[in-house]
Amino acid sequence: MWRDKFKIVSLTQFWADVRWEEPNLSDLWKEATIALLPFPTTYLCEAGFSTLVMVKTKYQNQLQPEYDLRCALTTIILDFDKLVIQVQGQGSH
């Protein structure tokens, strides 16, 4: 069963399922986590650093780039049309 599941789901989903569905394999899950965790965390750190280098140019050198980095690194896709509809326009005076 696990061999077939391994072929059809992602690696992270597979080990998450092993953790919750097979408590007797907790030692195996811990070893897999220790072996696999450095890869995505290293990738995320490298992606963050590369983005920081692009954001902090000599023309845009801010002391606190957190907000720019948050916008640059997010995986959320904004629906601007929906946001515009939800905002009430300022009425005339």
BAKETOR-581205 format. One record per residue (C-alpha): residue number from 1; x, y, z. Coordinates in Angstrom, 1 decimal, m for minus. Each point is the difference from the previous one (the first is absolute). Layout:
BEGIN
k: NUM, X: X, Y: Y, Z: Z
...
This chain:
BEGIN
k: 1, X: 0.0, Y: 0.0, Z: 0.0
k: 2, X: 2.7, Y: 2.5, Z: 0.9
k: 3, X: 2.0, Y: m0.8, Z: m3.1
k: 4, X: m3.0, Y: 0.9, Z: m2.2
k: 5, X: m0.7, Y: 3.1, Z: 2.0
k: 6, X: 3.6, Y: 1.1, Z: m0.3
k: 7, X: m0.3, Y: m0.1, Z: m3.8
k: 8, X: m3.1, Y: 2.2, Z: m0.2
k: 9, X: 0.4, Y: 2.7, Z: 2.7
k: 10, X: 2.7, Y: 2.6, Z: 0.7
k: 11, X: 2.9, Y: m0.9, Z: 2.3
k: 12, X: m1.2, Y: 2.3, Z: 2.7
k: 13, X: m3.5, Y: m1.3, Z: m0.1
k: 14, X: 1.2, Y: m3.6, Z: 0.1
k: 15, X: 2.0, Y: 0.6, Z: 3.2
k: 16, X: m2.9, Y: 2.0, Z: 1.6
k: 17, X: m2.3, Y: m2.9, Z: m0.7
k: 18, X: 2.5, Y: m2.5, Z: 1.5
k: 19, X: 0.2, Y: 2.2, Z: 3.1
k: 20, X: m3.7, Y: 0.1, Z: 0.6
k: 21, X: m1.1, Y: m3.5, Z: m1.3
k: 22, X: 2.8, Y: m2.1, Z: 1.3
k: 23, X: 1.0, Y: 0.9, Z: 3.6
k: 24, X: 2.2, Y: m3.1, Z: 0.2
k: 25, X: 2.2, Y: 1.5, Z: m2.7
k: 26, X: 0.8, Y: 3.2, Z: 2.0
k: 27, X: 3.7, Y: m0.7, Z: 0.2
k: 28, X: 0.1, Y: m0.4, Z: m3.8
k: 29, X: m1.9, Y: 3.3, Z: m0.5
k: 30, X: 2.4, Y: 1.8, Z: 2.4
k: 31, X: 3.0, Y: m1.3, Z: m2.0
k: 32, X: m1.6, Y: 1.1, Z: m3.3
k: 33, X: m0.7, Y: 3.4, Z: 1.4
k: 34, X: 3.6, Y: 0.5, Z: 1.1
k: 35, X: 1.2, Y: m1.1, Z: m3.4
k: 36, X: m2.4, Y: 2.0, Z: m2.2
k: 37, X: m0.5, Y: 3.2, Z: 2.0
k: 38, X: 3.3, Y: 1.7, Z: m1.0
k: 39, X: m0.8, Y: 0.1, Z: m3.7
k: 40, X: m3.1, Y: 2.2, Z: 0.0
k: 41, X: 1.3, Y: 2.3, Z: 2.8
k: 42, X: 3.3, Y: 0.5, Z: m1.9
k: 43, X: m1.9, Y: 0.8, Z: m3.1
k: 44, X: m2.3, Y: 2.5, Z: 1.8
k: 45, X: 3.1, Y: 1.7, Z: 1.5
k: 46, X: 1.7, Y: 0.3, Z: m3.3
k: 47, X: m3.2, Y: 1.3, Z: m1.7
k: 48, X: m0.4, Y: 2.6, Z: 2.8
k: 49, X: 3.6, Y: 1.1, Z: m0.3
k: 50, X: m0.2, Y: 0.4, Z: m3.8
k: 51, X: m3.2, Y: 2.0, Z: 0.4
k: 52, X: 1.6, Y: 2.2, Z: 2.6
k: 53, X: 2.9, Y: 0.7, Z: m2.3
k: 54, X: m2.5, Y: 1.1, Z: m2.7
k: 55, X: m2.0, Y: 2.2, Z: 2.4
k: 56, X: 2.9, Y: 1.7, Z: 1.6
k: 57, X: 1.6, Y: 1.8, Z: m2.9
k: 58, X: 1.8, Y: 3.2, Z: 0.3
k: 59, X: m3.1, Y: 1.8, Z: m1.2
k: 60, X: m2.3, Y: m1.7, Z: 2.4
k: 61, X: 2.2, Y: m0.4, Z: 3.1
k: 62, X: m2.3, Y: 0.0, Z: 3.0
k: 63, X: 1.0, Y: m0.9, Z: 3.5
k: 64, X: m3.1, Y: m2.3, Z: 0.5
k: 65, X: m0.8, Y: m2.0, Z: m3.1
k: 66, X: m2.5, Y: m2.4, Z: 1.8
k: 67, X: m3.1, Y: 1.2, Z: m1.8
k: 68, X: 1.7, Y: 0.0, Z: m3.5
k: 69, X: 1.3, Y: m3.6, Z: 0.7
k: 70, X: m3.4, Y: m1.1, Z: 1.2
k: 71, X: m1.6, Y: 1.2, Z: m3.2
k: 72, X: 2.8, Y: m1.5, Z: m2.2
k: 73, X: 0.1, Y: m3.4, Z: 1.7
k: 74, X: m3.7, Y: m0.7, Z: 0.4
k: 75, X: m1.7, Y: m2.8, Z: m1.9
k: 76, X: m3.4, Y: 1.6, Z: 0.4
k: 77, X: m1.5, Y: 1.2, Z: m3.3
k: 78, X: m1.9, Y: 3.2, Z: 0.4
k: 79, X: m3.3, Y: 0.5, Z: m1.8
k: 80, X: 0.1, Y: 3.7, Z: m0.6
k: 81, X: m3.4, Y: 0.1, Z: m1.7
k: 82, X: m1.6, Y: m1.4, Z: 3.1
k: 83, X: 1.9, Y: 2.4, Z: 2.2
k: 84, X: m1.1, Y: 3.0, Z: m2.0
k: 85, X: m3.6, Y: m1.1, Z: 0.1
k: 86, X: 0.1, Y: m0.4, Z: 3.8
k: 87, X: 1.5, Y: 3.5, Z: 0.6
k: 88, X: m2.5, Y: 2.9, Z: 0.2
k: 89, X: 1.1, Y: 3.0, Z: m2.0
k: 90, X: 0.3, Y: 3.3, Z: 1.7
k: 91, X: m3.1, Y: 2.1, Z: m0.5
k: 92, X: 0.1, Y: 3.6, Z: m1.2
k: 93, X: 0.1, Y: 2.7, Z: 2.6
